[in-house]
């Protein structure tokens, strides 16, 4: 059963809970000539738990098996990049959203994590700096219902329909 789809480096990347498959090729043209490749399974047991997969400069990031993973460009083995935030992931195990925000000042990916799979769950936003390739910030912001990038800036809507826009990312050493 597929859990997520993404496109990276000319390939369709199809995720199940425990596997990752690549499909390449141009597919059929308007006359029905041509085909996609047979799906090729990558050697990984770290598929995606859900539909939230985000492209970053280094590849694709997603959540599986209790951590955040990076499937690198070139489709090497997925790398666990969530080790530094394991305590947070244990308290907030549900990935509600993953959003890349890139502008002239920074390039970060925001992961909205929830304490349960209910709409009233508490949430926390963990921020991955795509230039430093590390976790740089965390914001406890109550109950985020939806998130996105507006003009390259992270913006979210809370359960009570209030909206928040983040400024520049606070680094973990400054946020403590």
N, C-alpha and C positions, 0 to 999 in steps of 0.2 A: 504494500500500500504506500503510495507516494505521500510525503509530508510537505515537500517544498520543491520549487523549481527556480532556477536562476540561469543566467547566461554569462559566461566568462570565456574570454580568449577564443571566441569563435565556436564554442561548444555549449550545448544545452546541458545543464547539470541538474540531474534528477535525484532527489534525496528520498530515502525511506528512513525509518527509525534507526536501522542498523547499517545501511549501505548508501553508497554514492555511485551513480551511473553517469557516463558521458555519452552524448549523442552528437555526432558531427555530420557534416554534409550539407548540401544546399537544399535537399528535398526535391520533390517534383516541381517542374516548371508548369506554366499554364497549359501545356499540352500533356501533362502527366508523365513526362520523361524525367528520370532522375530519382534518387532515393536518399533517405537518411541512412547513416550507418546503423548497424546493430548496436544496441546499448552495450557499452563496455563497463564492467564493474571495476571500480577502484579497490585496491586492497586496503580496506578500512572497515572498522566496526563502529565508527563514529558518524552515523547518519544524522539527520536533523530531527529533533523532537517535534518541531512545528514549522509553520510557514515562514517564520521570520529569518530570512537569509539576507545579508547586506553585502554589497560589493565595496571593497576598500582597495587602496592602491596595491596592497600585498596579495589580494585574492578575495575569497568569500569568508565571512564570519557567520557563525551560527551557534546554537546551543544544543548540546547532546551530552548524555551521561553525566549530568551534574556540573558541567563546565562550559566555557565558551571555547570554540574551536576556530582555527584559521585553515581553510583549504587554500594552499598557496597557488599562485599563478604557475602554470606548467603542470599542475595536477599531481604534485608530489604528495606524500602522506600528510593528512591533516595534523596540525600542531595544536596541542592544548595551550591556549593563551589565558585561560581564566584561573590559573593556579593562585595568583596574588589576591584574588577576590573570593576564594572558596568559602570563607565565613559568611560573606554577604549572600552568595549563591545558596548556601544552606538555609538561610532565613527567608530568602526571596527566590524560590526555585522556578517560578513561572516567567518565561519571557513573553512580555506583552507586545513589545515593539523593538525594532532595531533600525536606527535612522542615522545615515551619514550626513554630516553638515560640513560643507567645505566652502570657504570664502577666502578673501585676501589675507585674513589674519590667522586663521587656524583651519585644521582639517581633523575633525573628530567624529567618532561614531558613538551614539548614545543608545544604551541598552536600558529599556524600561522593564524592570523586574518586579514581580508581584509576589506577595506572601501566600496567595492562594489563587485558585482559578475562578473566583467569584468577582463580580463587577465591583463589589465594595472593598476589595482587598487593598491593603496598604502597598504602596509602591516605593521604589527607590530607583534613581537613574545613575548608572555607572557609565563613565566616559572613557573611551579608548582613544588615545592620541595617535592618529595614523602616521604622523611624522616621527614620533619617538618610539612607536610600537610598544606602548605601555599604557597601563591604567593610570589616569591622571586626576580624576575627580569623582566625587560622589555627591549627590544631592538627594536628600529626603524631601519629597514634595507631596506627600499625602496619598492622593489617589488619582493617578494619571489615567484617563480613559483613552486618549489617542495622542499620537505624537507625529511630527513631521518636520521637514526642513522648509523654511520660508525664506527665500533669498539667501540660502546658505546658512541660516541661523536656526538653531533648534527651537521649536515651538511646541507646546503641548496644551491639551485641553483637559481640565480636571473633571472628575465625575459631576461636580456641581456647576459645570459649564463655564468656569472661569478659565482664563487663558494665561499662560506664562511664556515669556521668551527669555532665553538665557543670554547673558553677555558672553564675554570671553570665558573660557574654561578656567576654573580654579584648580591648581595642581594639588594633589593629595597632601603634600607636605604643608601647604598653606591652608587646606580645608580642615585639617585635624583640630 
